[in-house]
Amino acid sequence: MPVNLSGKSYLRLLDFTTDQIDYLLKLSKNFKDLKRTGTPHRYLEGKNIVLLFQKTSTRTRCAFEVGAMDLGMGVTYLDPGSSQMGKKE
């Protein structure tokens, strides 16, 4: 059964079903395996993502940014300390 994540907010784990979480984990493992074996792919080319972490971690952020760019995605990072995500302005 295909998993539809279109228009989904990725801010809270509670917003996902078990099937959706399993799908995302398998998808990320597939991308990691393709990178490890050097298999060229551009499945997500032209997509844009926003990285928002609860804690600031340069190493984690850089790993996500490099991985996303390897897949052809545009990346924007929002610092948790200065972001107003989820807060009324």
For each residue, the residues with C-beta under 8 A, 3 or more apart:
1: 19
2:
3: 19 20 23
4:
5: 8 20 23 24
6:
7:
8: 5 15 16 20
9: 12 15
10: 15
11: 15 52 85 86
12: 9 15
13: 16 21
14:
15: 8 9 10 11 12
16: 8 13 20 21 24
17: 20 21
18: 21 22
19: 1 3 22 23
20: 3 5 8 16 17 23 24
21: 13 16 17 18 24 25
22: 18 19 25 26
23: 3 5 19 20 26 27
24: 5 16 20 21 27 28
25: 21 22 28 29
26: 22 23 29 30
27: 23 24 30 31
28: 24 25 31 32
29: 25 26 32 33
30: 26 27 33 34
31: 27 28 34 35 41 43 67 71
32: 28 29 35 36
33: 29 30 36 37
34: 30 31 37 39 41
35: 31 32 38 39 67 70
36: 32 33
37: 33 34
38: 35
39: 34 35
40:
41: 31 34 71
42: 45 71 72
43: 31 71
44: 47 68 71 72 73
45: 42 71 72 73
46: 72 73
47: 44 72 73 74
48: 73 74 75 76
49: 68 73 74 75 76
50: 75 76 77 78
51: 61 64 65 68 75 76 77 78
52: 11 77 78 80 83 85
53: 56 57 60 61 80
54: 80
55: 80
56: 53 61 79 80 81
57: 53 60 61
58: 61 62
59: 62 63
60: 53 57 63 64
61: 51 53 56 57 58 64 65 77
62: 58 59 65 66
63: 59 60 66 67
64: 51 60 61 67 68 75
65: 51 61 62 68 69 75 77
66: 62 63 69 70
67: 31 35 63 64 70 71
68: 44 49 51 64 65 71 73 74 75
69: 65 66 72 73 75
70: 35 66 67
71: 31 41 42 43 44 45 67 68
72: 42 44 45 46 47 69
73: 44 45 46 47 48 49 68 69
74: 47 48 49 68
75: 48 49 50 51 64 65 68 69
76: 48 49 50 51
77: 50 51 52 61 65
78: 50 51 52 82 83 85
79: 56 82 83
80: 52 53 54 55 56 83
81: 56
82: 78 79
83: 52 78 79 80
84: 87 89
85: 11 52 78
86: 11
87: 84
88:
89: 84
